[in-house]
Amino acid sequence: MTMQNPARRRPPTIHDVARVAGVSRGTVSRFLNGGHHVSPAAAESVKAAIRRTGYVVNRHARSLITGRSGSVAFLLTEPQERFFEDPNFNVLLRGCTRALAAHDIPLLLMIAGTRAEQQRNLRFIAAGHVDGVLLVSSHTGDPVAQQLTDAGIPVVACGKPVGRDGTSARLSYVAADDRSGARDMVRYLIASGRRRIATVAGPPDTPGGVDRLGGYREILAEAGLPPDEDLIAAGDYSRDSGARAATELLTRRPDLDAVFVASDLMAQGVLAALEAAGRRVPEDVAVAGFDDSPAALAARPELTTIRQPWDRISTEMVRVLLAQLAGEPPSAVVLPTELIRRASA
């Protein structure tokens, strides 16, 4: 006896989604291609219809029609070990992945810490394998942003460009207000009675390195505290560099009573150096960080810090990139920070 195969069920189409959602096929198409000019109510209806019908986008077919890949790159121009060490990168990656998932767009992680890796990834991107780039941690003089914009590839940087001439006008970016956050923290330390406030700044060729140090200097000047270069050291945002900078500061100014640190991870290193030197935190030395990353809660004591709105940063990066893909011009978004008080200061 021969068993007949049951008829294979026809896969759901965009027409089925439109019928179930009660909207036009064009509305569904616009939703699938970034959601522009789709009302929130219609978007919810389309999402519910996709879940109900089980519709799956045929990305290969769409790519042939639109000339787009339907994917986006998360390009980190830092050594691989930094991705695993610095919790901020993982938080940002997770947020961008979630924001793109709402538009059914996959995210491709690309790490390019060397010039060779950068060139290899740029060739891949320029070949059309991704539609746009979320660029993270680009230093001044790093050619990646310039090369991407010169190639006409939509790109959004995390952080305000530093020292870019022609590129800055053509480069979209989303950043926290680093200078304002630094000002708030130093003002708080002064209000807490601290007067010999040191800082461990970030690299001078990064947005945070420039603006957080600038905010520190401005508030000390406003408070009438004389500038003292012996109270300033720099790190590279790693824990070890924070420990080295704190040891250097204690050698120069053993009477310091506070340290404002340009990242939570470096602040962990500062805490370790202070403990090794027999200094109590916050009784002898107050320590304040920046980021409100998981490193702030893992520190002992837990860090008083400046919160960067990572969820909003990642959401805005995706929104700005999708707007560019829809033909809108480059734009800049600067988001406010928040002072978070904990046990270290």
NUTORNU-846695 format. One record per residue (C-alpha): x negated, y negated, z negated; chain; residue number from 1. Coordinates in steps of 0.25 Angstrom, whole numbers. Example, Ala and Ser with C-alpha at 12.3 -4.5 7.8 and 13.67 -1.06 7.14 Angstrom:
2
+-------+-------+-------+-------+-----+
|     u |     v |     w | chain |   n |
+-------+-------+-------+-------+-----+
|   -49 |    18 |   -31 |     A |   1 |
|   -55 |     4 |   -29 |     A |   2 |
+-------+-------+-------+-------+-----+
// end
This chain:
345
+-------+-------+-------+-------+-----+
|     u |     v |     w | chain |   n |
+-------+-------+-------+-------+-----+
|     0 |     0 |     0 |     A |   1 |
|    -6 |   -13 |     4 |     A |   2 |
|    -4 |   -25 |    -6 |     A |   3 |
|    -2 |   -38 |     1 |     A |   4 |
|    -9 |   -50 |    -4 |     A |   5 |
|     0 |   -61 |   -10 |     A |   6 |
|     0 |   -73 |    -2 |     A |   7 |
|   -11 |   -83 |    -6 |     A |   8 |
|    -6 |   -95 |   -13 |     A |   9 |
|    -8 |  -108 |    -5 |     A |  10 |
|   -17 |  -117 |   -13 |     A |  11 |
|   -11 |  -130 |   -17 |     A |  12 |
|   -13 |  -142 |    -8 |     A |  13 |
|   -13 |  -157 |   -10 |     A |  14 |
|     1 |  -157 |    -5 |     A |  15 |
|     5 |  -148 |   -16 |     A |  16 |
|    -1 |  -157 |   -26 |     A |  17 |
|     6 |  -169 |   -20 |     A |  18 |
|    19 |  -162 |   -20 |     A |  19 |
|    18 |  -157 |   -35 |     A |  20 |
|    13 |  -171 |   -39 |     A |  21 |
|    24 |  -178 |   -32 |     A |  22 |
|    14 |  -187 |   -25 |     A |  23 |
|     9 |  -189 |   -11 |     A |  24 |
|    -2 |  -181 |    -5 |     A |  25 |
|   -10 |  -194 |    -4 |     A |  26 |
|    -9 |  -196 |   -19 |     A |  27 |
|   -15 |  -183 |   -22 |     A |  28 |
|   -26 |  -185 |   -12 |     A |  29 |
|   -30 |  -198 |   -18 |     A |  30 |
|   -30 |  -192 |   -32 |     A |  31 |
|   -39 |  -181 |   -27 |     A |  32 |
|   -48 |  -191 |   -21 |     A |  33 |
|   -50 |  -200 |   -33 |     A |  34 |
|   -37 |  -204 |   -38 |     A |  35 |
|   -37 |  -218 |   -32 |     A |  36 |
|   -23 |  -225 |   -30 |     A |  37 |
|   -17 |  -213 |   -37 |     A |  38 |
|    -8 |  -217 |   -49 |     A |  39 |
|   -10 |  -211 |   -63 |     A |  40 |
|     3 |  -204 |   -62 |     A |  41 |
|     1 |  -199 |   -48 |     A |  42 |
|   -13 |  -194 |   -52 |     A |  43 |
|    -7 |  -186 |   -64 |     A |  44 |
|     3 |  -180 |   -55 |     A |  45 |
|    -7 |  -175 |   -45 |     A |  46 |
|   -16 |  -169 |   -56 |     A |  47 |
|    -4 |  -162 |   -62 |     A |  48 |
|     0 |  -157 |   -48 |     A |  49 |
|   -15 |  -152 |   -45 |     A |  50 |
|   -14 |  -144 |   -58 |     A |  51 |
|    -1 |  -138 |   -55 |     A |  52 |
|    -4 |  -134 |   -41 |     A |  53 |
|   -18 |  -130 |   -43 |     A |  54 |
|   -23 |  -139 |   -32 |     A |  55 |
|   -38 |  -138 |   -30 |     A |  56 |
|   -45 |  -148 |   -21 |     A |  57 |
|   -52 |  -142 |    -9 |     A |  58 |
|   -65 |  -151 |   -10 |     A |  59 |
|   -71 |  -145 |     3 |     A |  60 |
|   -59 |  -149 |    11 |     A |  61 |
|   -58 |  -163 |     5 |     A |  62 |
|   -73 |  -165 |     7 |     A |  63 |
|   -71 |  -162 |    22 |     A |  64 |
|   -60 |  -172 |    23 |     A |  65 |
|   -65 |  -183 |    14 |     A |  66 |
|   -80 |  -182 |    16 |     A |  67 |
|   -81 |  -181 |     1 |     A |  68 |
|   -86 |  -170 |    -8 |     A |  69 |
|   -76 |  -173 |   -19 |     A |  70 |
|   -87 |  -173 |   -30 |     A |  71 |
|   -95 |  -182 |   -38 |     A |  72 |
|  -109 |  -182 |   -43 |     A |  73 |
|  -114 |  -185 |   -58 |     A |  74 |
|  -128 |  -189 |   -55 |     A |  75 |
|  -137 |  -190 |   -67 |     A |  76 |
|  -151 |  -196 |   -64 |     A |  77 |
|  -158 |  -191 |   -76 |     A |  78 |
|  -166 |  -179 |   -79 |     A |  79 |
|  -158 |  -166 |   -82 |     A |  80 |
|  -162 |  -165 |   -96 |     A |  81 |
|  -156 |  -179 |   -99 |     A |  82 |
|  -142 |  -174 |   -94 |     A |  83 |
|  -143 |  -163 |  -105 |     A |  84 |
|  -149 |  -172 |  -116 |     A |  85 |
|  -140 |  -184 |  -115 |     A |  86 |
|  -126 |  -182 |  -119 |     A |  87 |
|  -121 |  -194 |  -111 |     A |  88 |
|  -123 |  -188 |   -98 |     A |  89 |
|  -114 |  -176 |  -101 |     A |  90 |
|  -103 |  -185 |  -107 |     A |  91 |
|  -103 |  -193 |   -94 |     A |  92 |
|  -104 |  -181 |   -85 |     A |  93 |
|   -92 |  -175 |   -92 |     A |  94 |
|   -84 |  -187 |   -91 |     A |  95 |
|   -87 |  -189 |   -76 |     A |  96 |
|   -83 |  -174 |   -74 |     A |  97 |
|   -70 |  -176 |   -81 |     A |  98 |
|   -66 |  -189 |   -74 |     A |  99 |
|   -69 |  -183 |   -60 |     A | 100 |
|   -62 |  -170 |   -64 |     A | 101 |
|   -49 |  -179 |   -65 |     A | 102 |
|   -51 |  -181 |   -50 |     A | 103 |
|   -55 |  -167 |   -47 |     A | 104 |
|   -69 |  -171 |   -43 |     A | 105 |
|   -81 |  -163 |   -47 |     A | 106 |
|   -93 |  -169 |   -53 |     A | 107 |
|  -107 |  -164 |   -49 |     A | 108 |
|  -118 |  -166 |   -59 |     A | 109 |
|  -132 |  -170 |   -53 |     A | 110 |
|  -144 |  -173 |   -61 |     A | 111 |
|  -156 |  -181 |   -54 |     A | 112 |
|  -167 |  -184 |   -64 |     A | 113 |
|  -178 |  -184 |   -54 |     A | 114 |
|  -180 |  -192 |   -41 |     A | 115 |
|  -180 |  -178 |   -33 |     A | 116 |
|  -166 |  -174 |   -40 |     A | 117 |
|  -161 |  -188 |   -37 |     A | 118 |
|  -164 |  -187 |   -22 |     A | 119 |
|  -158 |  -173 |   -21 |     A | 120 |
|  -145 |  -177 |   -28 |     A | 121 |
|  -144 |  -189 |   -19 |     A | 122 |
|  -145 |  -181 |    -7 |     A | 123 |
|  -134 |  -172 |   -12 |     A | 124 |
|  -125 |  -184 |   -15 |     A | 125 |
|  -128 |  -191 |    -2 |     A | 126 |
|  -124 |  -178 |     6 |     A | 127 |
|  -110 |  -180 |     1 |     A | 128 |
|  -109 |  -169 |    -9 |     A | 129 |
|  -103 |  -179 |   -19 |     A | 130 |
|   -94 |  -191 |   -17 |     A | 131 |
|  -100 |  -200 |   -28 |     A | 132 |
|  -110 |  -201 |   -39 |     A | 133 |
|  -109 |  -204 |   -54 |     A | 134 |
|  -123 |  -208 |   -57 |     A | 135 |
|  -128 |  -207 |   -71 |     A | 136 |
|  -141 |  -212 |   -78 |     A | 137 |
|  -147 |  -220 |   -67 |     A | 138 |
|  -160 |  -228 |   -71 |     A | 139 |
|  -164 |  -241 |   -65 |     A | 140 |
|  -173 |  -238 |   -53 |     A | 141 |
|  -166 |  -224 |   -51 |     A | 142 |
|  -163 |  -224 |   -36 |     A | 143 |
|  -150 |  -215 |   -37 |     A | 144 |
|  -140 |  -225 |   -38 |     A | 145 |
|  -146 |  -233 |   -27 |     A | 146 |
|  -147 |  -221 |   -17 |     A | 147 |
|  -133 |  -217 |   -20 |     A | 148 |
|  -127 |  -231 |   -17 |     A | 149 |
|  -136 |  -232 |    -5 |     A | 150 |
|  -130 |  -219 |     0 |     A | 151 |
|  -116 |  -224 |    -2 |     A | 152 |
|  -113 |  -214 |   -12 |     A | 153 |
|  -102 |  -219 |   -23 |     A | 154 |
|  -109 |  -219 |   -36 |     A | 155 |
|  -106 |  -223 |   -51 |     A | 156 |
|  -117 |  -225 |   -61 |     A | 157 |
|  -116 |  -223 |   -76 |     A | 158 |
|  -122 |  -235 |   -82 |     A | 159 |
|  -124 |  -249 |   -77 |     A | 160 |
|  -135 |  -250 |   -66 |     A | 161 |
|  -148 |  -256 |   -71 |     A | 162 |
|  -157 |  -264 |   -61 |     A | 163 |
|  -150 |  -261 |   -48 |     A | 164 |
|  -149 |  -271 |   -38 |     A | 165 |
|  -141 |  -268 |   -26 |     A | 166 |
|  -136 |  -255 |   -31 |     A | 167 |
|  -129 |  -261 |   -43 |     A | 168 |
|  -119 |  -268 |   -35 |     A | 169 |
|  -116 |  -255 |   -28 |     A | 170 |
|  -116 |  -245 |   -39 |     A | 171 |
|  -104 |  -242 |   -48 |     A | 172 |
|  -107 |  -239 |   -63 |     A | 173 |
|  -100 |  -237 |   -76 |     A | 174 |
|  -107 |  -241 |   -89 |     A | 175 |
|  -105 |  -243 |  -103 |     A | 176 |
|  -108 |  -257 |  -108 |     A | 177 |
|  -122 |  -254 |  -114 |     A | 178 |
|  -126 |  -268 |  -118 |     A | 179 |
|  -113 |  -271 |  -125 |     A | 180 |
|  -114 |  -257 |  -133 |     A | 181 |
|  -128 |  -260 |  -137 |     A | 182 |
|  -124 |  -274 |  -142 |     A | 183 |
|  -113 |  -268 |  -150 |     A | 184 |
|  -122 |  -258 |  -157 |     A | 185 |
|  -133 |  -268 |  -160 |     A | 186 |
|  -123 |  -277 |  -165 |     A | 187 |
|  -117 |  -266 |  -174 |     A | 188 |
|  -131 |  -263 |  -180 |     A | 189 |
|  -133 |  -277 |  -183 |     A | 190 |
|  -120 |  -278 |  -190 |     A | 191 |
|  -124 |  -266 |  -198 |     A | 192 |
|  -136 |  -274 |  -204 |     A | 193 |
|  -147 |  -268 |  -195 |     A | 194 |
|  -157 |  -279 |  -191 |     A | 195 |
|  -169 |  -271 |  -185 |     A | 196 |
|  -162 |  -264 |  -174 |     A | 197 |
|  -170 |  -256 |  -164 |     A | 198 |
|  -165 |  -250 |  -151 |     A | 199 |
|  -169 |  -238 |  -143 |     A | 200 |
|  -165 |  -242 |  -129 |     A | 201 |
|  -163 |  -234 |  -117 |     A | 202 |
|  -172 |  -234 |  -104 |     A | 203 |
|  -173 |  -248 |   -99 |     A | 204 |
|  -169 |  -243 |   -85 |     A | 205 |
|  -155 |  -239 |   -89 |     A | 206 |
|  -142 |  -247 |   -91 |     A | 207 |
|  -142 |  -242 |  -106 |     A | 208 |
|  -156 |  -245 |  -108 |     A | 209 |
|  -155 |  -260 |  -103 |     A | 210 |
|  -141 |  -264 |  -109 |     A | 211 |
|  -142 |  -257 |  -122 |     A | 212 |
|  -155 |  -263 |  -125 |     A | 213 |
|  -150 |  -277 |  -120 |     A | 214 |
|  -138 |  -276 |  -129 |     A | 215 |
|  -147 |  -273 |  -141 |     A | 216 |
|  -156 |  -285 |  -138 |     A | 217 |
|  -144 |  -294 |  -136 |     A | 218 |
|  -137 |  -291 |  -150 |     A | 219 |
|  -150 |  -292 |  -158 |     A | 220 |
|  -153 |  -306 |  -151 |     A | 221 |
|  -138 |  -310 |  -154 |     A | 222 |
|  -141 |  -306 |  -169 |     A | 223 |
|  -153 |  -314 |  -170 |     A | 224 |
|  -162 |  -302 |  -172 |     A | 225 |
|  -176 |  -304 |  -165 |     A | 226 |
|  -179 |  -295 |  -154 |     A | 227 |
|  -190 |  -284 |  -158 |     A | 228 |
|  -195 |  -275 |  -147 |     A | 229 |
|  -200 |  -266 |  -157 |     A | 230 |
|  -186 |  -262 |  -160 |     A | 231 |
|  -184 |  -257 |  -145 |     A | 232 |
|  -188 |  -244 |  -140 |     A | 233 |
|  -182 |  -236 |  -128 |     A | 234 |
|  -178 |  -222 |  -125 |     A | 235 |
|  -173 |  -214 |  -113 |     A | 236 |
|  -160 |  -210 |  -119 |     A | 237 |
|  -165 |  -197 |  -124 |     A | 238 |
|  -166 |  -192 |  -139 |     A | 239 |
|  -181 |  -191 |  -139 |     A | 240 |
|  -183 |  -205 |  -133 |     A | 241 |
|  -174 |  -210 |  -145 |     A | 242 |
|  -183 |  -203 |  -155 |     A | 243 |
|  -195 |  -209 |  -149 |     A | 244 |
|  -190 |  -223 |  -148 |     A | 245 |
|  -185 |  -223 |  -163 |     A | 246 |
|  -199 |  -218 |  -167 |     A | 247 |
|  -205 |  -229 |  -159 |     A | 248 |
|  -196 |  -240 |  -165 |     A | 249 |
|  -198 |  -235 |  -180 |     A | 250 |
|  -213 |  -236 |  -177 |     A | 251 |
|  -212 |  -251 |  -173 |     A | 252 |
|  -201 |  -255 |  -182 |     A | 253 |
|  -199 |  -246 |  -194 |     A | 254 |
|  -190 |  -256 |  -200 |     A | 255 |
|  -179 |  -254 |  -189 |     A | 256 |
|  -165 |  -252 |  -195 |     A | 257 |
|  -157 |  -248 |  -183 |     A | 258 |
|  -159 |  -242 |  -169 |     A | 259 |
|  -149 |  -244 |  -157 |     A | 260 |
|  -151 |  -233 |  -148 |     A | 261 |
|  -147 |  -233 |  -133 |     A | 262 |
|  -142 |  -219 |  -133 |     A | 263 |
|  -137 |  -209 |  -143 |     A | 264 |
|  -146 |  -198 |  -138 |     A | 265 |
|  -158 |  -208 |  -141 |     A | 266 |
|  -152 |  -211 |  -154 |     A | 267 |
|  -153 |  -197 |  -158 |     A | 268 |
|  -168 |  -198 |  -156 |     A | 269 |
|  -168 |  -211 |  -165 |     A | 270 |
|  -161 |  -204 |  -176 |     A | 271 |
|  -171 |  -192 |  -176 |     A | 272 |
|  -183 |  -202 |  -176 |     A | 273 |
|  -177 |  -210 |  -188 |     A | 274 |
|  -174 |  -197 |  -196 |     A | 275 |
|  -189 |  -193 |  -193 |     A | 276 |
|  -193 |  -207 |  -198 |     A | 277 |
|  -185 |  -205 |  -211 |     A | 278 |
|  -175 |  -216 |  -207 |     A | 279 |
|  -160 |  -214 |  -211 |     A | 280 |
|  -149 |  -217 |  -201 |     A | 281 |
|  -142 |  -227 |  -203 |     A | 282 |
|  -147 |  -231 |  -217 |     A | 283 |
|  -161 |  -235 |  -212 |     A | 284 |
|  -159 |  -236 |  -197 |     A | 285 |
|  -146 |  -237 |  -190 |     A | 286 |
|  -145 |  -229 |  -176 |     A | 287 |
|  -135 |  -233 |  -165 |     A | 288 |
|  -134 |  -226 |  -152 |     A | 289 |
|  -127 |  -228 |  -138 |     A | 290 |
|  -118 |  -219 |  -130 |     A | 291 |
|  -110 |  -212 |  -141 |     A | 292 |
|  -114 |  -199 |  -134 |     A | 293 |
|  -113 |  -185 |  -141 |     A | 294 |
|  -127 |  -188 |  -146 |     A | 295 |
|  -121 |  -199 |  -155 |     A | 296 |
|  -113 |  -189 |  -163 |     A | 297 |
|  -124 |  -178 |  -163 |     A | 298 |
|  -133 |  -188 |  -170 |     A | 299 |
|  -136 |  -188 |  -185 |     A | 300 |
|  -131 |  -197 |  -190 |     A | 301 |
|  -120 |  -199 |  -179 |     A | 302 |
|  -123 |  -211 |  -170 |     A | 303 |
|  -117 |  -225 |  -170 |     A | 304 |
|  -117 |  -228 |  -155 |     A | 305 |
|  -111 |  -235 |  -143 |     A | 306 |
|  -101 |  -227 |  -136 |     A | 307 |
|  -101 |  -227 |  -121 |     A | 308 |
|   -88 |  -223 |  -116 |     A | 309 |
|   -92 |  -211 |  -108 |     A | 310 |
|   -78 |  -206 |  -104 |     A | 311 |
|   -75 |  -219 |   -98 |     A | 312 |
|   -89 |  -220 |   -91 |     A | 313 |
|   -87 |  -207 |   -84 |     A | 314 |
|   -73 |  -210 |   -81 |     A | 315 |
|   -76 |  -223 |   -75 |     A | 316 |
|   -88 |  -218 |   -67 |     A | 317 |
|   -79 |  -208 |   -60 |     A | 318 |
|   -68 |  -218 |   -58 |     A | 319 |
|   -78 |  -228 |   -52 |     A | 320 |
|   -84 |  -217 |   -43 |     A | 321 |
|   -70 |  -213 |   -38 |     A | 322 |
|   -67 |  -227 |   -35 |     A | 323 |
|   -79 |  -228 |   -27 |     A | 324 |
|   -76 |  -215 |   -19 |     A | 325 |
|   -63 |  -222 |   -16 |     A | 326 |
|   -70 |  -234 |   -10 |     A | 327 |
|   -70 |  -244 |   -21 |     A | 328 |
|   -83 |  -252 |   -23 |     A | 329 |
|   -93 |  -250 |   -34 |     A | 330 |
|   -89 |  -254 |   -48 |     A | 331 |
|   -95 |  -255 |   -62 |     A | 332 |
|   -88 |  -252 |   -75 |     A | 333 |
|   -94 |  -256 |   -89 |     A | 334 |
|   -87 |  -249 |  -101 |     A | 335 |
|   -88 |  -254 |  -116 |     A | 336 |
|   -95 |  -246 |  -127 |     A | 337 |
|   -91 |  -244 |  -141 |     A | 338 |
|   -99 |  -244 |  -154 |     A | 339 |
|   -97 |  -231 |  -162 |     A | 340 |
|  -101 |  -231 |  -176 |     A | 341 |
|  -107 |  -218 |  -183 |     A | 342 |
|  -116 |  -215 |  -194 |     A | 343 |
|  -130 |  -219 |  -188 |     A | 344 |
|  -127 |  -234 |  -189 |     A | 345 |
+-------+-------+-------+-------+-----+
// end
